[in-house]
């Protein structure tokens, strides 16, 4: 494989498999492993990398030297023009920060997004429904944490049909429907952690949601 010289950790490998586009934008790439892999493996023809700070900008420029890549110093989507990219990735950030980045310039959003938050994907699922993006694929990958990876495309969303909306937003409709083994493991581990805490209202509420999700998984 042409891109095999670039070694990606499992979460980024899962992201890469969701990307196939003429021009792809990666926001906050740092060492540019993902865009380098996308170029060398032929999954994209061109990448635009946007870095907010000088150090990561220099790292990405060095990593992508000689390739069909442009590394820009800017703030998120503010560094892109409308229609310039066919797809976009955001990886390794908190979900709420990702929502702020995605919400800042809605006219510059491409039709396909691949998002890998480092915490609960709930804010991203809520944002996608409000912004008119459909959840097309949902993965969970083992790593330092158990990472969720969301693939979104502009259009009507049917992923939540047949599920209680609150539970689906919290835990992932496609993960629930597929009875993803890592979701089950995550829910069981989280239930065990919460059971050791003082049973104040927020803890009791989260435990209730977890029990409902586990019951759903057993019922499918």
N, C-alpha and C positions, 0 to 999 in steps of 0.2 A: 504494500500500500504506500503511495507516495508520501503521505503524511505521517508514516509510522515513526519517523525520527523524532517527532514531537510527542512526548509522553504526557497524557492528561490524567489527572486523578478522576475517579469514577463519576463524580458530580459533573465535571466539565465534559467528560466523554458523553454523558447522557444528554447534556445541553447540545453538544456538537451534532449529535444524530438527529436533532430536530431542525437543523439549519441547512437549507439548500437554496441559494439565492444568487442573483447576479451581484448585488451590492448589499453587504451586511454591515450594520453599525454595532459596535460593542462599546458600552458606556462604562468607564471605570475598569479598564482592562489590566492596569499595572504592568505585569511582565509580559503581557500579550500572548500568553500560551494558547488561549482559545483562538484568537484570530489567526495566529500563525498556523495552527493546525488546520483551520478551515481553508486557508489558502493552499497549503501544501498538499492537502488531501483532495483538492478540487471541488470542495463543497460550495465554495463561493469564488467569484471571479475577482472581487475587489472588496476591501474592508475599509471602513472609517472607524478609527478608534478615537474616543473622546476622553481626555483626562483633565481633571480639575486642577491638579497641582503639578508643579514643575518636575519633581522627582519621578513620579509615575510616567509623565509625558516622555522624559528622557529614556526611561527603561523601555517603554513601548517602541519608541523610535529605533533604538538599538536592535530590539528583537525582530523588527519588521523591515529592517534595511534591505533594500534590493527586491522587495516583494511589492505586489500591487496593493499598497496600503497607504493611507493618509492618516497621520496622527495629529489630532487637533487639541489645542489647549483651550478649554472652555467649560461651561457649566451644563452638563447633561445635554438635553435635546436643543438647548440654545445654540449649540455649535453645528446643528444640522439645518438644512433647508427643507421645506415641505417637498415630499416626493423624492428626496435624494436617495433614501435607503429602501430596500425591499423588505428587510427584516431587521430586528434589533434584539440584542441580548443585554440583560442586566444580571450579574451574578455576584454572590458573596457579600450582599449588603442586607441590612434590615429591611423588612417588607414596608414599613412606614416611610423610610427614606426612598425606597423605590417608587412608592405611590406619589410622593412629592415630585420626583423627577419626571414621572410619566404624566402628571397632571399639569406641569408648568407650561408645556407647549403642545396642546392637543393637536394642532394643525400639522405638527411635524412628526407625528407618530406614523410609522409604517404599518402596513396591513397585518404583519405577523410579528409576534413578540414571544421570546423565550426567556422566562424569568426563574431565577434560582435564588430565593431568599435564604438567609441564615437563621430565620426564626419562623414563627407561624405565618403561613401564606394567607390567612384570613383577610387581612386588609387588601391584598392583591386580588383575591376572588371578588370581594365587594366592589373594588374599583372597576374591575373588568366588566361586571354586569352593568354598572352605571355608565361606563364609557362606550358600551356597544361592542365589546369583544367577547367572542365565544371561546369557551374552554374546549380545545380540540384534543389535548392529551395531557396526562398528569402522571408524573413518575415520582417514586421515592427511592433514594439511593443512600446506601450506608457510607458513612465517612466519619469525620470528627463528630458530627451529629448525624441524624437521619434527615437528609435534605429532600425537600419537595421541589419539583421542577414543573412549571406550568407552561404549556404552549397555547398561545391565544391567537385567534384570527378575528379580524373585524367581521361581524355578522351576528345573526340570531343564535342564541345559545340554548341547546336542548339538554345539556349535561345534567341539569338539576332536576329534570322531570322524574317524578316518582319517589322523590326523597324529601324529608323535612328540610326546608331551606336552611335553617340555622345550623343544623348538624352538617349539612353538605358544605356550607361556607367554611365552617370550622375545620373540617377534617378532609374535605376533598370529595366531590361527588363521584369522580371516576375511580379514585382510590377505594371508596366504599363499594361501588358497584363491582369492581374487579376483585374485591376481598384481598387487597394487597397485603402480603405477609408482613412487610415492614410496618404498615399502618397498624396492624394488630399488635405487633411487638411494641410499637411506640405507645399505643393506648394502654397496654398492660403495664409497661414500665412507668408511665405517668400516673396511672391509678395507684401503683405501689408507693410512689413518692408522695402523692397527695394524702394517702391514708396515714402517713406518719406526721402530718402537720396538724396544728390546731384546727378544728373543724368550724372555722368562721365561715360566713356566708359565701364569699368568693370561692373558697375551696370546695364547699359543699356543691355549689353550682357547677363548677368545672367537673367534679366527680360525677354529677348527674349527667352531664353531657357525654362524658366518657362511657358511662354505663349504657346510655342510649345508643351510642355509636357501636359499641361492642355487640349489643343486641341486634342491631341492623346487620352487622357483618355475619352473625350466626344465622340470620333469617334469609339471607340471599341464597 
